[in-house]
Amino acid sequence: MGESNWAGNLTYGADAVTTPRTVAEVQEAVAGATRVKALGSRHCFNTIADSPGGLLLDLHALDVPVEIGDGTVTVGGSARYGDFAQQLHDAGFALPNLASLPHITVAGSVATGTHGSGRRQPGLAAAVSGIELVAADGSLRRFTRADAEFPGLVVGLGAVGVVTRLTLDAVPAFDVRPDVFDDLPWEAAYAHFDEIEDAGYSVSMFTNWANDAVDQVWVKSRVDEFTERRDLFGAVPADGPRHPAHAAGIPADNCTPQQGVPGPWHERLPHFALAFTPSVGDELQSEYFVPYEHAVAAIRAVRELADLVAPLLLVSEIRAIAADDRWLSPCHGGDRVALHFTWQPRQPEVEAVLPVLEERLAPFGARPHWGKLFHGVPVGYPRLAEFRALAENLDPAGKFRNPFLERNVFGG
């Protein structure tokens, strides 16, 4: 077929790809397929969205209008956050959180437990209050928070159906001020971790693990809650715009504005601007979520592997995310800190490092991001058996399954 993912590290093994334009066409395609999966922005770095020997539904042309209600927004399964954020803002609303990239689809993001940043802000799946999907028999099913199985459907990993509509909670629109600080001493990061995470609405630390200090701390504050800072526990204000991988010599051209310039939520919470290639472009990614209370110990553990991971890295990001109730969310059951790794496109070498990294993080109950590169089978999900039963009810013949799901979710 020759279709590849965003990073170019994966060629899909499906026999065919089709581009439905209506929900009815999605229903027809699903009902007639024996194996089928949906494609969104193709930003997953593993085979979670592949359908070997089956059919892929490229949803980018799906025609579902944006509907803004009183504190909600409903979007189609193909909608990217950047596609409707301005429209939502113009109506006086905002989403409470956004990921680093506005280029990713809502359906794919919430299905894999993708998140933004902020100790008090849960991941993107927590904003979902309604979901419409095409089940394996082609029927259109709708669910809301009133349904007992709803927390199992949102982070559905593509195993419960093809999502055609999502309703998201919205909040009153707000403005954000972004400030970047350079060279946070590691000992200060350890000693003041809570205070740093509470320094703004969204806080990210960037490092290659090997340098003597945390390279950068991005503090994004609601303008109505902003407190002036001349330094951040020894880190000093950046003297110019920064790319997260500034230490690797990458310019900040594709990043959203910084240096204290306020702007609307959707133009400041993402790290990267919609008009440009996100992040670095030619890269691989992994990410591990550890319980918040183990964050400093886990960070110390990764630093002990600096000589192993730094030569393969472009940059790492450390972010806190609040808990949610979605059964297969990496943040299910408690606040988490995400340790993100943006790797150079050297997949065999990266895959050789992942078992060592995961062994070091295992004592802290680390969960990998479902859409990124990892080695071991994810553990620590107390509602996994209920999720399996839910998926089998909606898809008794397993047409939405693939080798990734069989290995990592269904135990096959």
N, C-alpha and C positions, 0 to 999 in steps of 0.2 A: 504493500500500500504506500509506503514511503512517508507517511505523516509522522512528524516528530513533536516533542514537547517544547516548551518555551526555551529551556536551556540547551536543547540540542543533544542532550546526553542519552536520549531514549527515542527509539523508533517504535511506534506502536505495532503490535502484532495482529491487529484486526484484519479481516478480509476485505472490509468495505467501510466507507464513511459516508454518511448522508447528512444533509443540512435542512432539517425541518424548519418551516417558517411559521407554523401555527401549532397550537396545543393539540389540535385534532391530528395533525401529521405526526406529532410525537406519539400519540396514542396508537396510531396505525402501525408505526415502525416498531414500537415495543411489543405490541400484540403479535406481530408476525415474525419476531426474532427468536432464536433459541439462545443466543448470547448477545448481550447489549450493554453498553455503558455510555454515559454522557461525557462530553468534553466541554469545558468552559474556556478559561484563559490559558489552559495547558501549563499552569505554573507549578504543578507537582513534579518532583524530581525522581519519583519512583513509578512503579507500574500500577498504582492504585486505580487509575482511570482507564487502564488498557482492557481490551476485550479480545484476547487471542483467539483467532479463528471465527470471531463473531463480528458484530456491527458496532460502530461508533457513531453517536449522534452529536454532531458539531452544532451547538446551540447558539452560535453567535448571531444568527439571523432570526432567532425566534421573536416574533412580533407580539409583545405583551406591553401595554402602556403603563407608565408610572401613574399611580394613584395616591395622592396625598390626602390623608384624612386629618382628624383632630388628634394629633399626637401619634400618628402612624404613617408609614409609607409602604405601599405594596409595589413590588417590582417583579419582573420576569426572571426566569431561570438563567437568562443570558446577560442580565444587567451587571455591569461593572460599577463599583462604588463611584468612580469618577464620572460616570455617565449621568447620574441623577443628583449628585450632591449639590450642585449649584441650584438646580430647580427646587430642591428641598430647602436650601438656605433662603432662596428668594421668597418662599412661602412662610418664612419665619421659624423654621425648624432645623434641627441638627441630629445627627446620630451621636450617641454618647462616646463612641470610640471608632477608630479607623486603624487599619493596618498600615504598615510602612509604604505599601504600594497601592495607589488608587486604581491600578490597572487590573486587579483581580476581580473575578465575579463574586457576587454575594453567595450564590448557591454553592460554588466550589469552596469558598472560604469557610462558611459555616459547617459544611459537610466534613471538613478535615480538622476542625477545632482551631482555625487560624485566629489570631488575636492582634490587638494593638498593644499599647503600653499604659501603665498606670496602676499603682498599688490599689486604688479604690475602684478601678474599672475592670469589669469582667471582659472576656473575649467576645468576639463578634456574634457567636451563636446565642449569647444570652439576650440579645436584642430581638431575636425572632419570636414573634407571638402567634404567627400563623404560617402554615405550609400547605402547598398544593403539590401533589406528585402523581405521576402515572405509575401505577402498580404493574406487576408482571403480566397481568391479563389485559392490560391496556385501559383499565378503568381509571377514572380521575378521582382521586381521594383527597379530601381536605381535613386538616386537623388544626386544633388550636390548643392553647394552654389548658383548656378545660378537659382535654382528653388525657387519660392516664398514661398513654404511651408516648405522649408528645415529647418528653425529654429524651426519649430514645431515638426519635426521628431526625432531629435537627442535625446533630453530628452523626450523620448516617453513613458516611464513607462510601456513598454510592451503592450501598447494599440493599436499600429499601425501596428504591424507585428512582425515576427521573424527575427531578424537581422542576416545576414549571412556573410557580409563583411563590413568593415569600412576603410576609408582612412583618415589618420591623417597627419596634417602638422608636419614637422620636422624642426629643426634648427641645426646649426653646433654643434658638440659635445663639451661639456665643462666639467670642473672638479669643484668639490664642496668641500669646507672645512667646516666641522661641529664643532661648539663650543657650549658647554653647560655651562650655568651659574646658580648658586644656589642662592635661597633666595632673590628674587627681592621684595623690600618693596612695599606693595600695593599702598601707596601714590605716590611712584615713577612710578608705572605702570600707574596710572591715569594721572599724570602730564606729563609724557613723552611717552604716548601711541604711538603717531605718530612716534617719533624718534626710539622707540623700533621696531615697525613694519618695519621701513626703515633700520634697522641695518643689514639686510642680504637679500639674494634672497628669502629665506624661513625662517619664524620665527614662533615658536610655544611656547606658555606658558602652563605649566602644574600646576594644582592646585587641591586641594580637597575642596576649598572655605573656609575652616574653619581655616587653619593655618594663622599665622600672616603675612606671606609673600607668594608670588607666589613661589612654590617649585622649579621650573626650568624654564629656558628660553633656547630653542634650536635655535641657530642662524646658518643657513646654507648659506654660502657665495660662490658665484662664485669665484674661485681662482684668476681670472683676475680682480676682483673688491674688493678683501679682504682688510680690514683695521684692523690693530691690536687693540685689546681692553684689558685693564687690568681689567676692571670691566664694568658692564652695569647698570648704574644708581643705584649703591649700591649692585647689584648682583655680586657674585664673581665666577671665573672659578671653575667648578666642579673638585674635586680631583680624579675622576675616572669615568669610564663609568656609564651611568645612563639608567635605564628603565623609561619610562614615569611615571609608578606607583612606582617609587623608594621609595617614602614616605610610601608605603604599604609593603615595604620589598621585592619587586620582583627584582631579579637580571637581569642584562642587557644582558644575554647570547644570546637572540634571536634578539637583536637590531643591526642595522648597526653601523660601526665604528664611533667614536666621537673623542674628545680630540684633535681637530685640525689636524687630519690625513686626508689629501686630497685624493680624489678618483673620479672616473667617476660619472657622474650625476645619473646613474641608481643604483649605489651602495651607494649613500649618501642621495638623496632626500627622499626615503622611510625611515620611522623610523625602519622598521623591515626587516630582511633578508629573502630572498625567501626560504632558506634551512630549516627554522625553523617554528614552529607554530607561527602564527602572534599574536601580541598584548599579551593578557593574555591567550586567548583560551576559557575558561569557563566564558563568560561574556554576557552582553546585552549592547545595545547602543541606545542613542538618540542624536539628534543634532538640533540646532536652529540657523538660520541665521538672523542677524539683520543688518539694514543699518549701514554702517561704521560710520556715524556721530553720531549714538546713542550707539556706542560700550561701551564707559566708563559708561554711565548711565545704560545700560543693565547689565554690569558686576557688578556694585554696587548693582543692584536689586537682582541678583542671590546670591551675598554674604549675603544679608539679610535673605536668606533661607538656610544658611549653616548648621544650626542645623537639618534641615529637609533632605537635600540631602547628606551631608557628610557621614552619617552612611551607606548609600546604595552604595556609590561610590567606585570604584577602582581608578579612576582618571578622571579629566576633562582637555580638551585641548581647548585653545583659539587661533584661526587663522584668518588671513585676506585673502580674495579672491577678485580679481578684477571682475568687471561686465562682463556679456556676453549678447547676444541677443537671447538665446534659450528660447522659450516661457514659458516652465514650469521649467526652471532652478531656483533654489532658489536665484541665483545671477542675474537674469534677471532685467535689468533696473538700476543697481547701484552696487557699491562696497559693500561688506558685510563682517561682522565678524561672524565666526561660533563659537558657544559655544557647545562643544561636551562633552557628558557624557558617560563614560564607567562604566556601573553599575555592581555590583555583580549579580550573577544569582538568583535574588529574584524577579521574575516577578510580582506577585501580589502587593508587596510593592512598586516596581518601578511604576507600573501603577496607584497606588493610589497617588503618588507624582506628576505625569506628569500634571494633571489638574491645580494644584497649581502653578507649574513652568510656564506653558503656560499662565496662567492668569497674572502672574507677568511680563512676557515678551511681552504680547499682546500690551501694549502701544507703543512698539518700532517697531511694524510691523514684528514680528518674523515669519519666515517660517520654517517648520520642514524639515528635510531630508526625502525624499520620501521612502528610504529603511530602516529606523530605527523606533524605537518605538515612537509614539506620540499619543495624545488623541483627540484633536479637528480636525475638517475638515480644511485643509489648505486654506488660503485666501490670497488676495493681488496679484493675477496673472491677469493682464489686458488682456492677450491674451487667456484666458481660453476658451471662447466661440469659438474662431477660432480653438483651439486644438480639442475641441469636434467635430466640423464639419469635421476636417481633419480625425480624427479617424473613424467617421461614414462613411466617403467616402471610406476608405480603408477596413473597417470592418463593413458593413451595418447590418449584423446579430448579431454582438457583440460576436463573438466566442473568441476574445482575452480579453474580460472583465471578471471580477470576483467581488465578494462582496467588496473588497478593492477599486477597481476603481469606482464601482457604488457609493460608499459612498463618496469618497474623490475627485473624478474628475467629474463624470457624474450626481451627485446629486440625485442618486436613493436611 
